[in-house]
Amino acid sequence: MRQRRRAVYVLTNSRSVDPEEAERRNREIAENVYRAAEDVGCAIEFVSRGDSTLRGHSPLEPHVLAQQVPRAHR
């Protein structure tokens, strides 16, 4: 984040796990990223990339990420 890159790709490999684990992974990632962004004064946004074959946990994952948006950014 200190490098101020315009985009960073995070591979969660969540489509290979059950919904509960996918939710946990996404929640943990979002919490940590928002905390780190706040620590360095960097604004961030998540884009949840779906699988082109529609495998995975949609709409669960985008919903979990949206729940983690800090209240100040809602």
N, C-alpha and C positions, 0 to 999 in steps of 0.2 A: 504494500500500500504506500509505503514511503516513496516508491519509484513512480507513483502516479500513472500507472499504466491505464489505458482506457478500458481494457477488458482482461479478465482472468477466467480461465476455464477450470472448473472443479469437477473432477470425475468421481461420482459417488458410487457407481456400479450398483445402484439401488434396484434396478429392474431384476436383478438376480436374487433378491431377498424378499421376505414376506412384507406385507404392508406395515406391520409394527416396526420392523427394523428400518424400513425406508423412511418412515416418519421420524424415528429417533436420529438417524443419520442427518437428515435435512435440518431438523431442529438444532442439533448440536453444531452443525456447520454454520447455520445462520446466526446463532447466538454468539459464536466465537468471532465470526467475521464482523458483525455489527459492533461488538465490543472492541475489536482491534481498530476498526475504522474510527470509532469515537476517540480512542486513545491517541491516534495520530492526526485527528481532525480531517478525515477524508470522507466525503459523501459517497455512498455506494448504492447500487440497485442490483437486484437479482433478476436474472432471466432464466426461467426454467425451460431447458431444452427437452422436448419430448422425443421419444424414440420414433423413428420414421415408420416402423411397422406397428406402432401403437401398443407395444409391449410396455410394461412398467406400471406405474401407480399414478395415473392421472384421473381425477384432479387432485389427489391427495397431496402430492409433492408441492405444486404451486400454492395450494391452500396453507400448508405448513409454513412455507417461506413467508407468505403474506402475514401470517399470524405473528411472525417474529419481527416485523418492522417496528422499530422503536416508536413509541407513542408520539414523540416529537415530530416524526416524519409522516404521520398518517393524515 
